[in-house]
Amino acid sequence: MKLEDLKNQIAKDSTPNHIAVIMDGNGRWAKKQGVKRIFGHQNAIEAVRSVTEGSAELGINFLTLYAFSTENWERPKYEVDGLMNLLVNTIKEELPTLQKNNIKLATIGDTQGLPESARKRLLEAIEQTKDNSGMTLILALNYSGKWDLVNAFNKILAEGKSSIEPSDIDKHLSTIGIPDPDLLIRTSGELRISNFLLWQLAYTELHFTDVLWPDFRKKDLHEAILSFQRRERRFGKTSDQVNAKDVSIIS
C-alpha cells in the first residue's frame, strides 16, 4: 500500500500521545551488506529522521528513541567510540531540522557518563530547542530501566520515607513530566524490551516488526500506529466497562 494511503487510514483523534522505539538491527543490517557494524549505525540516521518527521506530521506529542543503553558500553571500543562520534555529528547536523519542525530535544539517562564532547553537544541542542512548542524528541542515552528505578528508589530513601506509593516513583524517575508511552515499537524481529522504560511500559501496547532499523521508514511507522488503533486498551477493566465509558462520552 502506498505511503499516503496508509497515512489517510490513521484516525487523527486516536494517535498515540507518546511513541517509544527500540532501534534494533543496525549490526545485522551491516552484516547483510558485508560492511562493519558502524556503517549500520551511520545508515540508521535516515530512519531516525524519517520516524521523527513522520511522528511530528501526525501530531505525536512525544517520541522516545532508545539510542544507547548502559549495557552498550560492553560492545567493542571501536564501535562505542564510533557511536559517540556519530551522536555528536548527528546532533549538530540535525539541529536545523529540529528547529524548522519546532521540535524540542530532551534526554533521559545518566548523561554524566557520556564523553564530554557528546554531553556538551547534547546540552547545547537541548538549550537551543527548549522553547520549541511542537513534538518533544527524547533520546535515551546511557539509559536502562533498572538504572532509572534504582536511581528513583535512592532519591526516595534519601527523603526518609517509610513507605512508597506508585506516585512517589513516578515523581523520581528520569521521565518525570513525560507521559508513559502508549506504543512501543521494536525493530529487527526481537521480542523483548531490553531493560527499557521498565516502569513506564506497564500498560503500553507493543509492536514488533522484522524490519531492521536502518530500513525503517514512515510506512512502517504508519503500519505500527494502525495496529495500535485496532486494539482495545482496557487498563485492567472489562470491554463492557470501556465501551460503556465511550458511550457516555458520546452522549
C-alpha angles and dihedrals in degrees: 000000000000120000094244092049090053092047092051090055092061113101104230093206094059106040116134113272091212128024122190123195133200100204103210136163104050093124094047090047090054092047091053088053092048094241136115120283093250089066088060090056091048092051090048090071090082089055090052090050093047095048093044093051092042093051093048091049090055094050096251107166101203132028119181120192121195096223104161129002129205087248093056090078086077091068121100112294094238090056094048091047090049092050093051092049089047090052092053094047095043095052090050094048097043098045094091089052091051090051093046091053094043091241121160117216121217137163141211126196139057097312090170086075094059122098111273094246092054094044092048093051091045095051091046091054092047090052094047093050099038094106095050111116102200128083120339113231110202121196114203102212126175083355136147132165092234091052090050093051096044090048090051093048092050091052090050092048090050088059090059097241115167094200134024130221124196089249089059090058092046090055094052102044121103087247095064109148092020118103118237114266117269093197132028118196121195121185133204098047098277113141105210140082097230101216093307123146092333095176096037096052095063094116100015119131111239124219120186123189133181091222111116112236098247088058096047113116141165091282090061091046091052091049090052092050092048089052089051092051092053091061129088112229108208104167091209096318128110124259089249091056093049093047092046089054091051090051092050090051091052091047 
